[in-house]
Amino acid sequence: MNVDFSLVLVILVAVTGIIWGIDHLLFEKKRVAKAVEQGDEPREPIIVEYARFLFPVVVIVFLLRGFIAEPFRIPSGSMLPTLEVGDFILVSKSSYGVRIPVINKKIVDYSSPKRGDVIVFRYPEDPRIDYIKRVVGIPGDRISYQNKILYVNNQPQPQIQIGNYIVDRYGSFAHIQEILDGKKHDILVNSRIGSGNGEYTVPEGHYFVMGDNRDNSRDSRSWGFVPDENLVGRAFFIWMNWNSDNGPAWSRIGSVIR
């Protein structure tokens, strides 16, 4: 079951705000006056006390999470070696404009994804699910993937062989540094699997994305383009790593996502 935490926060803001506001406007003065008249200490109903305490906390969390940065956990190995299973990352919500939380409607537009950005987006086939991939094509680009090589507008993106990368349960993959628009990032390829050749032209208002684990990723090669309205933000920082099998990987904490 996928829970929309932003919607939960909106409901909490509304409920706590309404309870606190109604009490303040209609009941607080009478309650205080009655307590003073009887010589007692004024006491708030427990539900009002909780609402008064929670309301500003929930508002701050909602604003930070909705407009500044949102945490996510990496559930699969499709972005290896850049992101590992168990990485907890932060996603900048303001990198590509300002959007209204929950409905995700853009109200201020001042930037858009660039080739090489690692983005979180609502999965086009089921917007309740968040996906994370790397942007390799922007509107107007002609993208081709031939024999493990990425072509952008008919230009092959340079690759530098690094060595082998051991993936638990999946064996050894070729570890390669790819240079996309002059920016370096690491990818994995498996020579034992077909290259998934294909050619695509990115339409306006859409993006072509791929996983860095090129042969173990369901991405734009299989389900199509990411619409701009599905963007959540740009992944930029690993703040924790916890793998249920091995515990925390301390060396990954504090890493910048490239």
N, C-alpha and C positions, 0 to 999 in steps of 0.2 A: 504493500500500500504506500503510495507516494503522498506525503503530507506537504502542502504548501505553507511553509513556515511564515512567509510574509503575510499570508491571509490570516494565520493564527495570531500574529502580532497585531494586525489591524483590528481583529475582533477583541483582543485583550485591551487595546487602547480604548476602543469604544465602550466596552463594558465597565472598565475601571473608571474611565472619565465620567460616564453617565452616573454611576453610583455616587462617586465623590461629588459631582456637580449638583445632583438633586439634593443630597444631604446638606450641602453648603447653602443652597438657595432656600430650601423649605424647612429643614428640621434642626440645623445646628444652633441657631439663635434661641429657638424655643427650648431645646435641650439644655443649653448652657444656663438660660434664665431660670429654668425649673430647678436645676442643680444648685444654683446660687441661693435661690429662695429656700431650699431645704437644707442648705448648709453642707451640701455634698460636693465632692470633686466631680466635675463634668467628665463623662465617659462616652466615648464613641462606640457604637455597635461594632462588633468585630469585623463585619463585612465592609464597613466604611473605613475602618482602620487599615485593613489590607488593601483596599482600593486606593486610599490616599498614599500609601507607601509604594504600591506597584506602579501607579500611573506614570510618574516621571521616569522610572526605570525602564518601563516598556517603551515609552516614547523615545528615549535616547537610543535604546537598542534598535528600534524600528528605523530611526533616521540614519544611524550608522550603517545598518545592514541594507537598507533600501537605497541609500544614495552614496555611500562611501566605499565600503568593502564587505564582501560576503564570504563566509567560510564554506569550503567544500572538501569532501574526502574522496580520494581516487579509489574506485572500486575494482578496476581491471588493469591489465597490462598493455592496453592498446597504445599508451603513450611512452612506453619504455624506449630508450633509457632515460628520457627527460623526466618522466614522472613514474614513480613506483607505486604498487599497490600499498595502501596504508598511508600515503602522503596526505597531510592536511594542508590545504592551500588557501590563500586569500585571492579573491577576485575583485579587481577594481570595477565598481559599478558606474564610474563617471568617465571611463576612458573613451567611450563612444557616444557621448551625449548624456543628457539627463532624462531618465524614464520614470514614469509613475509606477511605484511598486504594485504588485499583484496583477494589474492589467498590462504592465510592461509597455505602455504607450510613451513614445519619445516626445518630450515637450521642448527640449533644447538640443539642437543638432550642431556640433562643432567638430566632430572627428569621426573617422570610420576605420575599421580594421585594415592593417597593412599586411602584406605578405610576410610570413614568418611569425606573426602574433599567435600566441596560444590563447584560445578563447573558450569560454563556457557559453553554451547556447541551449535553447529548448529544442529537443529532438524533433525534427519536422514531422515524423510519422506518429509521434505521441508527445505533445508539448508538456505533458506532466513530468517528463523525464529530462534531466539535465545531462548533456554530453560535453566532453572536452576534447578538442582536436586542434591541429595547427592550420592556420590559413595559408594556402598555397596559391589561391587564385582569387582575384578581386574582379569586380564588374568589368566586362569587356575582354578579359584574359582568355586566351586559348590554352587549355591545359592538356598535356599528353603525358601518359605514363607508359614507357616502353622499356622492357627488359631491365626493370628495377631502376630506371633513370627517369627523373621528373623533368619535363620540358614545360617552360612557360613562354608562350608566344614564340614557339619553335626554337627556343634557346635551351640547351641542356644545362641543368643546374649542376655545378661542379661537385664532385664527390672525392673525399680523401679516405682511403682505407685506414682504419685504426687497429683492427684486430678482431678477436672473437669476444662475444658477450654471452655468458652463461645465464640462461633463463631457467629457473626451477621447473621441472616437469616437461619443459619444451626443448631442452637441449641447448646447443650452441648456435647462435646467430652471428652473422657478419655485422660488426660494429663499424659504422661509417659516419664520417662528418660530412654533412651536406651544407652547401653555401647557397642560400636563397636570398636574392637581392642584396648580396654582400654580407648577409648576417649568417653566422655559423650556428648550427645545431646538430645534434647527434641523432642518427636513425639506426634501426635494425632491419636487416633483410634476411630472408631465409631462401637460400638457393634451391632448396628441395621443393619449394612451392612455386607454382606458376606466377608470372609477373603481374597478372591482372591488367593487361594492356587495355588502353582506352583513350579516347579523345573527347574533350568536353569544351564548350564555350560558355563562359559564365555570364548569365543575364544580368541586367541592371537590378540593383537592390538585392543581390545575392552574393554568396561567397562559396568557394570550393575549399573543402577542408580534408585533411588526411591525418591519420595517426602516425606518430613517429615509428611505431612498431609496424612497419608497412605491410607485413604479411599476416598480421594478427589484429586487424582493425576493420570494423564496419564503419565506413565513412562515405564521403560524397561519391566514391566510385560505385557504391552499391545502392544508396538511397537518394542521391541527388544533392541539390544545393541547399545552403542555409539562408533563409530569408533574413533581411536586416531586422525585421520585427521580432525575430527569435533570439537576438543577441542578449546575453546576460551581462557579460563583461570580459575583461582581459585578465588572465591568470598571471600573477607576478611574483608570488612569494610562497615558500614552503615554511610553515610555522611549526609543524609537528609531523612526526612519522611514527606510526604504530602499526606493526604487523602482528596479527593475532598469533602467528606461528613463532616469530622470532623476537617480539617485543620492539622497543624503539630503535631506530637507526639514527644515532645521535649526529652522525656526520651530515645528514641531510637537513637537519633543522637549521633554519636561517638562510637556506639557499634561495638565490634569485632565479626565477624561471626564465630561460632563454630559448 
